[in-house]
Amino acid sequence: MRVDLFDFDLPDERIALRPAEPRDSARLLVIDPHAQPVLGDHAVSDLPSFLRAGDALVFNDTKVIPAQLEGIRHREGAGGQQVSATLHMRVGASRWKAFSKPGKRIKIGDRIAFGHDGESCFLGQLDCTVEEKGEGGEVTLAFDLSGPALDEAIAAVGHIPLPPYIAAKRPDDVRDRTDYQTIYAREEGAVAAPTAGLHFTPRLFEAIDKAGVERHFVTLHVGAGTFLPVKADDTDDHKMHLESGYVSAETAAKLNAVKARGGRIICVGTTSLRLIESATADDGRIRAWAGATGIFITPGYRFKTVDILMTNFHLPRSTLFMLVSAFAGFETMQAAYKHAISTGYRFYSYGDASLLFRKDR
């Protein structure tokens, strides 16, 4: 499909720079292609009223790490140059793939000393060597530290990697370390939050439990590639960045049992949906699964098992807007986003949410 079909104009004031307080007071646009009316304006706290006893919510329990690093590049015969790197996928105990800036000036073999404000870190000595270089500023960094020692050093000198549409308007601060994290985050490794989950509170969890709805957790470490624009003119020419994750055998069995008794699977966020769809066989059964997924969902994709999706409002021309268009229908989502913009919904990571019912269920 042509990528420009997924374009739309978003007024700058619709981009949320801070989350709603309390989190579950955010607005919730319910989108059901089979209902009349198709669109309904609600609040996230109303979510349990759209669920049934026996349904199951699937959450991504990944935890955001301070993966934005600033440092100085050193090269023999050349002076130091300030560079930044956003870690996006771990590929070994001491190696990370990252997006670097300025990407064109970094070469294989360069040494980089990371630390606050370009100063090297005495405690962690967070130094690395550029091991590989790919397209679009992507590099593989081989750190001098490994395992837990590397994790501690990254936590000491790194910043929360706010999405570019927020970072362009304000720097990260102490509050973001809490705001940009779900209350159930536990598996460290993400460089971007599974933002639909940011709306959940202990109070909302209690209401969900009282409604007889199960809660299950999977892990997909969200990478910085989620923010990259689609530069191709046609979706067939776009290549997704890989993200690693896993679904345990126990969780897979419980979700299969939900489907077998007629319950619905509701994924909280596109990350949990992409992982569940990656782990589902063609017969609709979810398998235990671990690895990297680059699944790219566009209109025409046949969903295997997910029935409902809760997600935030996404960027124009993004792979995520393509995904929701595949889920609820292209024309339905065009109308939904037009309604959201005209009625003041807040967009993107810290914005409001939508609840999508699958078109082809």
N, C-alpha and C positions, 0 to 999 in steps of 0.2 A: 504493500500500500504506500501511497505518497505520504511522506512525513508531514507535509504542510497541511494535510487534512486534520492534524491534531494540534494545530496552532490556534491560539486565541489571545485576545488582549486582556491583560490584567492590570488594573490601576495599582499604582505603587502603594497606595494606602491600604490595600487589601492584604499585604504581606505582614504577618504577625511577627513582632520582634520579641515578644514575651508570651508565655502560655497563659491561659485563663486561670483565674483564682476563684474558688478551688478548681482543680483540674477537671472534675466531672461536670462543671458548670458550662463547659464549652458547648457550642451549638452542634446539633446532629441533624444532617439532612438525610432523611430516609428515602431511598430510591428503589422502588419496586416496579419493574416493567409490567407486572401482571395485575397491579392494583389500580384503583381509581379513587383519588388522583395518584399519579405515578410518584409525585414528590410530596414530602411532608416535612414540615419544620418542627424540630424537637430539640431536646437537650441530651447530652451524653448520659446524664443521670436517668433518662427514660429508657435506656437500652434494655433492661430486663423485661419491659412490657412487650418487646418484639421477639422475645425468646420463649421457648417452651420447655417444660420439664423433660429431661432426657436429651436435650441438645448438649453440644460440647463446644466451648470456646477454646481456641488454640492460640497460645501466646508465644512470642519469641523472647526467650529469657537472656539474650545476649546483653553484655554490659559494655558500654562505651569506655574506651581508654583515651587518655590525653594524647592523641596520635598526631597532633600538629607540632612539628619540630622546627626550630629556627637555629641556624648555625653558620659556620664559616667554612667555605670550601678552600682546601689547600692543594696546590699542584706544584710540582717541581718546576722552577723557572718562572713562576707566576705568583703574584700577590694573592692575598686572601680575598674572597668575595662572599658577601652574605647570600645565603640560599635558604629556602624553606622546603620542607618535605612533609607530605601527608601520608602516613602509613595507611595501607588499605588491605593488605593480605599477608599473613605470616606464612612463610614457606620453609621454615626450619627453626631450630632453637635459637639461632643467631641472625637469621635472615628475614627481611621484610621486603615486599614489593611496595613502592611508594610513588606518588606523583610529586615531581620536583619542580621548583621554580627558582631561577629561570632554567627551564629544561634544556634549551639548546646549548647552553654554555657548560653543562656538566658532561664529563667524559668518563669512560670506563677507567678505573684506576685512581680517580680523584679521592682524596681523603676529606671527610667532613667531620668537624667537631661541633656537636650540637649542644645547646645550652640556652638559658634565658638571654634574650636580647643579643644573641650572637656570641655570647661569652661561653667558653667551654665549661663543662660541668665538673668541678673538682671531685664531688662525691661519687658520681657515677662514671666519670670519664667516658661520656657517651660519644665515642668516636666510631666511625665506620669507613668502609671502602665501597665505592661504587663498583659493583660486580658486573652488572649487566645494564644495558640501556635499550628501551623499546620505543614505541611510538607515543606521541602526545605527552612527552615529559615523564613517562613511566620509567622507573629505574628499580633495580634490585640492590638493596643495601646489605652488606655483610658487616655486622657490628662486632666490635672487639669483645663485647660481653655476650653472654648466652643465658638462656633459660630465665629463672627467677631474678637473677642479677640484672639482666637486660630489662625485664618488666619493671623492676624498681627504679631503674635509671630513667626509663620513659615516663613513669609516673611523676618523677621528681622534676623533670625539665619540660615536659610536654604541656600543650594547651588543649582544651576541648576543641575539636575541629568543627566549629559551627558551620552550618551550610553557607555557601558563598553569598546567597541573597540576604543573610543576616549579618555575616562578617563584613560585608561591604558597608553596612550602616552603623555598626558598633563593634567594639572589641569584646571578646569573651570575658567573663568575670566569675567571681566565686559562686554566684547564684546559678550559673549555667552548669556547674558540676552536679547540682541536684536537679535542676529543671530539665536538663537534657539526658535524663536517665529515668527509666521506668521504675516503679516501686518494687518490681519483682526481678530486676536485673541481677544476674549472678554469675554468668559465664563470660569472663573477660575476653575481648577480642574484636569488638565492633569499633569502627571509626565514625559511625553515624547511628543515631538512635532509630529503633523501630517505632516511628513517631505515633502511630495509632495507639500504641500502648501507653503513651504519656498521659492519656486522659483518665487512666484508672486510679482509683483511690481505695483505701481499705473499706470505706463506706459503700462504694459501688460493688466491690467484691462480696461484701456481706449480702447485699441485695440479690446478686447473681446466685449465690449459694442458696438463699431462701427460695429462689424460683426453681430450684432443682436442676440447675444447669451445671454441667461439669466444667472444670478448668484443667487444661493440659498444657504442657510446655515442651517446645522444641527449641533448637538453637540454630540460628543462621547469623554468622558474623557479617554485619552489613559493611560494605566497602564504600570508599569515596567515589567509586564509579557510579553509584546511584545518582550523583549530582551532575554527571557529565552530560552535556547536550548531545542529541542525536545529530551528527553532522551529515549523515548520508541523506540523499533525496528520497530514497526508497527504503522501507523497513527491511527488505531482503538484504540490503548491503550493510546493515548495522551489526556490529559485533559486541556482544555483552561481555562485561568483565566478570570473572568468576568470583563467587563468594562461597566460603566453606561453612558447613553445618552438619547437623546430624539429628536423626529421629531415633529414639531408643525403641527396642523391641517391645517393651512394656507399653509405651505410649502408642505405638502402632496398633497393638492388640486392643487397647481400650478404645481407640477411635474406630477401629473396624467393628467393634461390638456396638458402638453408638449407631453406626449406619445400619447394622444388621437388625436392630430393633426399631428402625424408623426414625431415629433422631437425626438432627442436622449438624453439620460441622460448620462452625463460624470461625473464620480466620481473622485474627486481630492483626491487621497490617498486611501489606503486599509481600513482606519478607516471609512470614509464616505460610502464606498461600503458595508462594513460589517453591518453598521447601517441601510442603505437603504434596504439591503436584509433582515435584521431582521424585518423591518417594513412592508415588502411587503407580501401580502396574496398570496395564491396559484393561484389566478386569475390574478395576475400581478398588482393589485391596491395597491398603497402605502397608509398606514394608519397612522393616528397620533399615536405616539408610545413613551413610556417612560419606562425605566427600565434598567436592566442589560442584556447584551448579551454575550454569550460565543460561538457564531457561529464559527464553524471550517470548512473552505472550502478547499476541496481537489479535485483532478481530479475525475470527475464523477458527481460533483454537477451541478444541472441545475439552471442557473441564471434566476431570475424572471423578472428583469426589467432593470438592468444597461447594457448599450451598449458599453461604452468605459471607460477605466480606465487609469488615469495618476498616476504613482507611481515611487518611487526611486528603486534602485537596492538593493536586500535583501540578508541576510545572507544565507550561505549554510545550509541545513537541517532545515530551519526555516518554521514556519507556513505560513509566508508571501510569501516565494518562492513557497510553495504548492498552495497558493491561486492564484498567477499569472499563475501558470502552469494549474490550472483548468480553468482560464479565457481565455487564448490565446492558450492553448494546450501544453501538456507536451513536445513534441519534438520541437515545435516552441520555447519555452522558453529555452530549453537546447541550441539550436542554437543561440538564442539571447544573452544569457549570455556569451557564448563562443566568440561571435563577440565583445561584450562589453569589455571583458577582453583583448582581443588581440588588440583592437583599442584604448585602453587607457581611457575608461569611468571611472569616479570616482564613488565609491560605498558608499552605506549606507546613514546615515542621512544628512550629508552635501554634498553628492555627486550629480551626474547627475540624469536625469529623463528618464522615458520611457513612451510611449503612446501606450496602448494596445487596439486593437479592438477585440471584443468577437468572439471566434471561432464559436460558435453555433448560431450566430444571424440569 
